[in-house]
Amino acid sequence: MPAPDVHIWFHSTEALDAAAIAAAVSVLSDEERARYRRFHFPRDARDYAAAHALLRRTLSGLDGRAPDRWRFDRTANGKPFLVDTGGFHAAFSLSHTHGMVACAVTTGPDAGGIGVDVECIDRDVAAGDIAARFFAPAESAHLARLNDKERRDRFFDLWTLKEALVKALGVSMAMSLSSLVFTIGPGGSVALDAPADINAPDWQFGLFTPAPRYRLAVAVRRSSVRDAQLILRSAADVR
Ligand SMILES: CC(C)(COP(=O)(O)OP(=O)(O)OC[C@H]1O[C@@H](n2cnc3c(N)ncnc32)[C@H](O)[C@@H]1OP(=O)(O)O)[C@@H](O)C(=O)NCCC(=O)NCCS
């Protein structure tokens, strides 16, 4: 059986006008709309609305129901899941960072864990210090051998991969990130070394540059021996 495709949508939000933001807000639930109104900075509210509207529209593109009809709940760890799906099976994840939002969705009865993380990489970050504190020694040592630009880029590769896997697992913030050890090959291949209960061979990863200043990683639990197709698309191209 081929693995179901993984649909990864991203949307650059810097240029969204008031009408586009209002359209996004219009498909949110009452609870999401209340949260939207509580953000202090308008850009955070914009990105929140854009991310949740993107997820709702992506699900609707796969199932046909109206974007405002999806209902969600959360696990104790904060991982959102669908309720009242009427037999529609999907695994999904969403991410928002300044100026960019993304979601990843896969469908089918065997749809397993999925996680996505997008980060703006065009910012000063104490990559060496953070890696020394939160990453595995082998990852820190690898970063230490790179020049400043390479170190920042590779740091965000590792960061987004870890965050994507943490989200796919749906675990809490207490998860030890240093136990998830990623190695990125020269051609961009991603290998994971992790505790036995995570079963590294179960996982497929993708690393993308949706726009020049952003890095996006996706983690997908395999439902087949074959790799799933990871289909990355910009929401701006179709909406
Ligand atoms: C939960 C976590 C992964 C969210 O990541 P983030 O980069 O802060 O934020 P993102 O915008 O990418 O993702 C937020 C979304 O993830 C989802 N989410 C929240 N908790 C989640 C969980 N336990 N599992 C899966 N998804 C979760 C939600 O949809 C949330 O968006 P919403 O609140 O608008 O619905 C992160 O806060 C976390 O716990 N990290 C632990 C690892 C860590 O300490 N990393 C530090 C650097 S390596």
The ligand as an ORCA input file, in Angstrom:
! r2SCAN-3c Opt
* xyz 0 1
  C       4.573     22.859     21.703
  C       5.692     23.481     20.909
  C       6.349     22.388     20.060
  C       5.133     24.623     20.030
  O       6.113     25.133     19.171
  P       6.338     26.700     18.918
  O       7.488     26.806     17.975
  O       6.411     27.408     20.209
  O       5.039     27.243     18.225
  P       4.422     26.875     16.826
  O       3.710     28.059     16.317
  O       5.404     26.254     15.914
  O       3.335     25.763     17.193
  C       2.260     26.077     17.978
  C       1.156     25.082     17.693
  O       1.571     23.768     18.019
  C       0.417     23.038     18.458
  N       0.759     22.427     19.749
  C       0.787     22.959     20.974
  N       1.173     22.038     21.878
  C       1.400     20.898     21.189
  C       1.802     19.586     21.567
  N       2.077     19.241     22.838
  N       1.936     18.663     20.607
  C       1.655     18.958     19.327
  N       1.262     20.179     18.894
  C       1.138     21.133     19.836
  C      -0.744     24.011     18.535
  O      -1.522     23.854     17.353
  C      -0.049     25.341     18.539
  O      -0.763     26.364     17.901
  P      -2.068     27.025     18.559
  O      -1.780     27.204     20.004
  O      -2.243     28.293     17.800
  O      -3.158     26.037     18.287
  C       6.773     24.086     21.822
  O       6.252     25.120     22.582
  C       7.428     23.083     22.743
  O       6.885     22.527     23.643
  N       8.665     22.840     22.548
  C       9.390     21.919     23.387
  C      10.694     21.812     22.880
  C      11.569     22.989     23.240
  O      11.784     23.348     24.369
  N      12.159     23.577     22.201
  C      13.111     24.633     22.395
  C      14.056     24.801     21.263
  S      14.762     23.403     20.487
*
